Amino acid sequence: MLNYIFTIHIISRWKNIVVWSASMFLLALMFTGLYDSFKGEITDMIDNVPKLMEAMIGPLPKDAVTPEGWLGLELYGLLFPILLAVIAVSAGASAIGGEEESGTIELILASPISRGRVVLEKSLGITAHLAIVSGFLWGGIAIGSILFPFDVSLTNVFYATAMGWIFGTTVAYITMSTQALKGRKGLALGVGSGFVGLSYVMMIISGLLNGLNSLKYISLFNYYDGPSVLMNGLNETSFSVMLGLSGLFFVISLYGFYNRDVGI
Amino acid sequence: MNSITADVPVEITNFSKTYGTKVAVDRLDLKVEKGEVFGFLGPNGAGKSTTIRSILNFLTPSNGKISIFGLDSVKNSVAIKNHIGYLAGDISLYDSMSGYQLCKYLTGLGKNTNWDYVDELSNRLQISLQEKIGTLSKGNKQKIGLIQAFMHQPKLLILDEPTSGLDPLMKQIFYEMVLEMKHLGNSVFVSSHDLNEVQHICDKAAFIKSGRLIATESIREDFEFSLRRYTVMFPKFPDISEFEKIESVSEITQDENKLTVTVKGDISEFIRTLSNHDPIDLSEEETSLEDLFMKYYED
């Protein structure tokens, strides 16, 4: 199966995928295992959280004593999206940028293959990479719900995981589009990280200052909102917004890579 | 999909490439004929790699047009590459793959590989395709690079410094591979700093300097006649201005009764002028491609 850019993309990152997938799986197992020991203290923990801290980790689940609330508080509130953002920025910058940096892009572009197919297969590679890592988080929770007293809605966990996946994909495509437009991996890493950081700051400010509440609409974290999805099920509107953004930045990547000199 | 419409492998017309205000290639005109081995010479930074990368549509021309087998290099880039084999200068390969896996991968990207030919090339170049590329020496990586460029027996080979890192024996095998491609009617466009190599395998060579084409010379059969250096002894030194008027004569030096000149191309006018002055001795020196290179680039 060493036939496609997509396959090679995944194979070449197998160590990264294995390490992150195992980490996600173990994190999920750990938090499902800890729930029973901490469930009596969750209400006290929430009552004592300062407003600044609440703004930093997002709205706290009203029903945090449930397994869904516990996961929203400990895992899906901040840890999962931040970890996925880290993976996504790296994957987006290096998808085409890594091939350009090493010079192997010339082997690909000297073949009878369009630049559009390169972008498409690289994008699919990133998407699959993030899906595998996210899937292991869901798998860890599913296994944890069997091993420990953790009666959780696996459907809602799946939806929340999917929200994290599309959040990561959006971040990755924003990063990749920067690289595709400018051909500079370092710049793409900066823009991707900066976007995540700025998005996070917007969320905090909008939570602390009532007058600036509308800033949340330009924060990607607002659309992700994993803890709410765990409690209420999939938010189709938010999912569609991130899907649409992913599509937009995919098209920008296509445009950038088609219209730029490669291998200067 | 567009198909080949003409027999001219490479035709570059008024091609320019600029980066901001810097002109990398300036109004270049070139034509590579079918079955021709064409050398592309010039010092570092002359515009060789820019031209090669533009032929392959890695770079888009700022002006002018590049046609490959009659197809536009930008609009028909994918169709063109079915017929091109490319070896980059300082080639980068996937270190984690074996040579065989690399060939399989590139075949998956659309190259119509002749696997019997791949086996033959690996035997001739004495390289195992089973070892990881990351474990190979520079010379052996270069051999893998050559195999991936030749493996589909393309109608046009574009080679940038193809013998970099190869030992003399392997260079000889490479020369044979190039001549075999030529005998199949395929064309080879080769950029090289090795002037002996160009003189050995090329039919024609273009010289580029500061982005501009300064000369195109035939090499194989008639190169020896294209540039010669003569030393002439006279009983009494003639008027040097007579020789300066001859268009084909250059680099005139005088040392007492001895005259030394370089004649490019047709020597008949020089010989006629010479005979009017009763020379007492005449010696001719064959000029190498290196001399020609130095003549074009020394200033």
Chai-1 contact restraints between the chains, C-beta under 6 A:
chainA,res_idxA,chainB,res_idxB,connection_type,confidence,min_distance_angstrom,max_distance_angstrom,comment,restraint_id
A,L2,B,Q101,contact,1.0,0.0,6.0,A-B,restraint_1
A,L2,B,K104,contact,1.0,0.0,6.0,A-B,restraint_2
A,L2,B,Y105,contact,1.0,0.0,6.0,A-B,restraint_3
A,N3,B,G108,contact,1.0,0.0,6.0,A-B,restraint_4
A,S102,B,S92,contact,1.0,0.0,6.0,A-B,restraint_5
A,G103,B,S92,contact,1.0,0.0,6.0,A-B,restraint_6
A,T104,B,S92,contact,1.0,0.0,6.0,A-B,restraint_7
A,T104,B,Y94,contact,1.0,0.0,6.0,A-B,restraint_8
A,E106,B,A88,contact,1.0,0.0,6.0,A-B,restraint_9
A,L109,B,F58,contact,1.0,0.0,6.0,A-B,restraint_10
A,A110,B,L56,contact,1.0,0.0,6.0,A-B,restraint_11
A,A110,B,Y86,contact,1.0,0.0,6.0,A-B,restraint_12
A,S111,B,L106,contact,1.0,0.0,6.0,A-B,restraint_13
A,S111,B,L109,contact,1.0,0.0,6.0,A-B,restraint_14
A,S111,B,G110,contact,1.0,0.0,6.0,A-B,restraint_15
A,P112,B,V78,contact,1.0,0.0,6.0,A-B,restraint_16
A,P112,B,K81,contact,1.0,0.0,6.0,A-B,restraint_17
A,P112,B,N82,contact,1.0,0.0,6.0,A-B,restraint_18
A,P112,B,G110,contact,1.0,0.0,6.0,A-B,restraint_19
A,I113,B,L109,contact,1.0,0.0,6.0,A-B,restraint_20
A,I113,B,G110,contact,1.0,0.0,6.0,A-B,restraint_21
A,S114,B,V78,contact,1.0,0.0,6.0,A-B,restraint_22
A,D261,B,L59,contact,1.0,0.0,6.0,A-B,restraint_23
A,V262,B,F58,contact,1.0,0.0,6.0,A-B,restraint_24
A,G263,B,R53,contact,1.0,0.0,6.0,A-B,restraint_25
A,G263,B,F58,contact,1.0,0.0,6.0,A-B,restraint_26
